Amino acid sequence: MAKETQDKKERVSMERVQMLLTSISQGNITGAATDRELAAMLSISKATVWRWVREGLLPKPVRISARCSRWKLGDLLKCKVFMDTAIAASA
């Protein structure tokens, strides 16, 4: 049962990632992405997302609570590393 729940959770996340990428490609910059969604968009791990934030390669997220962060799509579109990596990941 736990395996089915995990598979469903990953599938829903990938559907959301596809929706975010479509939104970005259409120029819609409203919305936000989690670290998991951002990692999927860039084909990197969540640890790499946070390392790139520490190194200044990605913008800092908006902290919603102590354990909840989101990246604004508009901020990501201004980031050269995001754009270069997202284009390479989608090719």
N, C-alpha and C positions, 0 to 999 in steps of 0.2 A: 504494500500500500504506500509506503514512504517513497518508493521509487517512482510510482505514478504521479504523486504529488510534486516531486522534484522535476520530473519531465514536463508537467503542465506549467510549473512556475517558469522554467526556462523557455518554453514555447511562447508563453504570454510575454515574457521579456523581449524575445526576438521580434514578436509582432509589434511591440511598442517601439523597438529600435528602428524597424522598417518605417513606421509611421513618422518618427522623428527625422529620419534621413529624407523621406519624401517631403516633409514640411520644410526642411532646410533647402532642398533643391528647388522648391517653388518660391523661395524667398520669404517664407513665413518665419519670422524670428521670435515669435512668442512661444513660450513653453520652457521646460527645464528637463534636464537629464540626470539620472542617478549615476553613481560611479560604475555600477554594473552596465548600464546602458551606454555610457561613454566608452567604457572598455570594449564593448561589443562593436560600437561604431568604428573604433580605431583598430580593431583586431589586436588588442593588447590585453594584459591582465589588469585587474583592479590595482594591484600593487604598483604597476608601472604608471597608472593614472596618478596615483598619489605621489610617486617619486617625481614625475614630471611637474606636478604642482609645486613640490618643494624646490625643484630646480628652476622654477619660473618659466617652464616651457608651456604650461597650460595655465589658464587663469584660476584664481582661487574660487572655490564654490561659495554659494550663499549658505550659511549655516541656518537651518530651520530649527534644530534643537541640538543637544549634545551629540546625538548619534545619527543625525539626519542632515545631509548636505545635498544641494542640487546646483548644477551648472546651468546658467541661463543660455539659451541657444544663441542669443544675440552676442554674448561675450565670446562664445566658442567660434562664431563666424569671424570675429575680429582677430582670432589667433592663427598665425601662420602655421604653426606645428599641427594644429587640429585640421586645418584645411588640406595641407600637404599629405598628412597621414590618412585622412578620411578618403581622399581621392585615390590614393594608392591602395587602400583596403577594399574599395569598391570596384577596382579594376580587375 
